[in-house]
C-alpha cells in the first residue's frame, strides 16, 4: 500500500516535489536540536564547512533520521523498494545571516545516474519565507540539466555557488514546512532559498540523496548505507552505522567520505569553496 496519497504522487509527477509530509514529533525534533547543540559545544569545528556533510556517520541521532521508516515509506513510493542512503547535509542559517542557496538542480554536480533518486529535506525548525525556506520552480524537473554558473559567492551555501541564471521569481513557490515536516524533490527541479531575516536559527537536515540500487556514481566515489531492501547492483561501498556520537573511528570515516564528496563536487573546477 502506498504511503503517499494519489494527490501527493500526482504533485510529485507534475510539479517535481511533494510537501509537506508529517514525520517527526516535537519531542523528536527537540532531541535533534539538543544533539546539534551538544556537538557544537563540545566539538565546535565539526559541523561547519565540509563538516556539515554526512553528520549521520558520526551521530546516532541523525543516523536514525536517515533510517526513519516514515521517511523510507514515502521514498519507496518514488524510487522503489531497494533504497540506499548516499549522503546527508546539515543546512543551518543563523539569525540575521546573509547565507542563501542559489537557484540550482541537485543533479548538476552530484554524479548520480540514472535519476532514480530523490532528495529528502527535513525541517528541524520551522521553514518559512522570513527565515529562508526553499522555493521551487514547479515543472522544471521535466527538462534537462540546465547551464549553471559557478559564482563562489561567500554567502552561498552551495559548494561552488552554482547558479541557474534568470529564474523567473513569479513562477517559483515557497516550500513552507513546520518543524518535523518533510519535503521530497526530484533531482532536476530548479530550487533555491533566501537568507534568514529572523532572530532565530533555521535548520534543515537533508538526505541527499536516497538512491535506487540501480543508481551509479559516474563522477567519483560515494559510500552508502542500506536503508531498505537489497543492493543487487553493488555499485558502492557500504558504511556501518554509528553507535556513539563522535566516535573516533566514525569521525575518521566521515572525513574520508567528505573528501571523496569534495572531489565529486569540485570536479573540473579550478577553485575550491569552503563546503
N, C-alpha and C positions, 0 to 999 in steps of 0.2 A: 504494500500500500504506500502511495506517495506521501511524503511528509509535507511537500509543498502543495498548495491548493491549485486547482486548474487556473485560477486567476493569476496566481503568482508565477506559475510556469509560463503563462501567456505573456506576462510582463517581462520576464527574462528573455523570452524568444524575440519579442517585438522591440523592447527598449534596451536590452543588453545588461540589465541589472534587476535585482529584486530586493525590496526592503519596505518597511522594517520587519525583521523576524525576531520574535522574543526568544531569548536564550538563557540569560543568567538572572538570578535573583539579586536583590540589593545586597544581601549578605555575601554572595559570591563575588560581586563587584568590589565590595569593601575589602575582602581578602586579597584581591589582586592589587588594589591601591596600596595596601599595607606592605605587600611584597615589593612593589616598586620603591616605596619609601625606605624600606629596610635595606635593599641593595644600594640605593643611592647614598644612604647614610654610612654604611659600612664599607662599601666599595665605590666611591664617588666617580671613578673614571670608567666604570664598566657598562654603563647604559648610554654613553654618548658617542658621537662619531660612528665609526664602523661597529662599535659595540651594541648599538641599538638593534642590530640584526641577530636573529637566532637565539633570543633570550630563552626560548623553550628548551635549549640544550643545557642551560645552567640553572633552571628553576623548575621544580616540580609543579609549582602553581601554574606557570604558563604552559608547561607540558600537558597538564590536564585540560587546558582550554583546547589545545590542538586536537586532543583525542576525545573531546566532548561529544557524546552520542547525538545530542540535539543538532549540533553543527554538522556532524557527519551524515545524519539522516537527510538533511536538505542538500548537502553537497552531492551525495549519491544520486539524488534525483537528476542532477545536471551532468555528471561525468561518468556515472556507472558505479558498480559495486566494488571495484578494485581501486582503492583510494590511497595515494601516497602523499604524505605531508613533506613538502620540499623547501620549507623556509618560512621565517616569520620576521616581521619588522615592528618595532615599537615606535609609534609616532606621538611625541609629546610636544605640545605647543604651550609654552609658559605664558603667564598673563602679560597682556600688552606687548606681545612679541611680534616681530616682523616676519617670522618664519611662515612660508607658504609652500604649496606643492603646485608646480606649474602644470598646464594642460599637457596630458600625455596619454599614451596607451601602454599598458603593462607589457604587452607583447614585444615592444620595440627593442629592448635591450636584454631581456631576461633569458632568451635562448631556448624556450620550451616549444618543441614541435612534436606532433601537431597541436592544435589549440584546444585539445580536450582537457582543459584545466580552468580553474576559477579562483578568483581572489576573494577571500572572506575578510571583511572589515568589521571588527567588533568594537563597539563603543564602550570604553571603560568609564568615561564621563559622558554627560550629555553632549551631543554634537549638533550645533545649530549654526545659523548664518552669522551670528555675532561672534562665535568663537572659532570659526573656520572649518565648518563641515565640508565634506566633499560636495562638488557639483558635478552632475553627469550631463553629457550630451547624448540624449537618447537616440538610439538607432545607428550610431556610428560603428557599432560592432559588426554591422553587415558589410562594412567596407574593408579595404586592405589597410596594412600598416602605413601610416602617413609619415611624411618627412618631419623629423624633429630637429630643432636647432639646439646645440649644446651651448648653454649660457654660463654655466658655473657661477651663477648668482649666489652670493654668500648667504642669502636668506632662504634659498631654495632647498627644501628638504630632500630633493631627488639627487642622486649621485652626481650626475653631470649637468643638472639644471636643464635637462632635456625638455624642450617645449614645442608643442604644436602651435604654429602661428595662426593668427587671425580667426580665433574661435569666436563665433557669434554668441555673446553673453545671453542674449534674449532667447536663445534656443536651449540653454542649459537650465537644469533644475536642481535645487538644493536637496541633498540627501540627508534629511534630518532624522537623527536617532536619539533615543533615550539610552541612558547607561544600561548596559546589559543586552541591548538590541544589536542585531547583525544585519549587514548588507552583503550581498553577493554580486560580483560583477564580472563580466566577460573580459578576456584578455585584450580585446580590440576596442572596447568602448573608450572614448576620449573623456577624461575626467581630471579634476584638479581641486584644490582647496585654497582658501584665502587665509590671512593671518588671524590670530586670536586677539580680538579687541576687548576682551573682558578682563576681569580681575581674578579669574580662576583658571587653573590648568585645563587644557583639553587633551585628553589621552585616548588614543586608538591603538588597538592591537590587531595587526594584520597578518593573516596566514597567507603568505604569498610564496608558494601557492599550494592548493590541493590539486594534484595532477592525477590523471588516469595512468594506469600502469603501462599503457602504450605510448606515453609521452617521454621523449628522449631530450637530453640537454645537448644541443648542437653547437654550442659555443665553448663550453668548458665542463667543469666537474661540479656536481652538486650531490649532497647527501640527502637521504630521505628517511622517513620513518613509515612503517606500515600502519596506516591509520585504520584501514578496513579492507577486508577481502584478501587477495593474494597478489603476488608480483610475478606473473609468468614471463614477462619480458626481461626482467633483471638488468635493466639499463644502468642502475645506480647502486652505489654502496649504501648499506643501511646503517643508521645510527642507533645507539642504545638510548634508553630513556633515563633521565636523571632521577635520583632518589633523594638528593640533598642539595639545597641551594648553594651554589658557588663551590661545588666540589672541584678539587684541583684538576683531576683528570678530565672532568667535563669542561672546565674552562679552557684547557689546552685544546680539546677537540673543537669547541665553539670557535676559538680563534683560528684554527685551521680551516674550518668551514667558511668563516668570514673572509679569509684570504682568498679562497677559491671563488667565493662570490664576487669579490672585488675584481678579480681577473675577468669575470664574465661581464660585469657592468662597465668596465673601462676598456673592453676590447676595442682595438683600433683607435683609441683616444691617446693624444699626446700629452694629456694633462690628467691629474688625479684630483678628485674632490675630497671632502672631509668624511663622506659617508661610504 
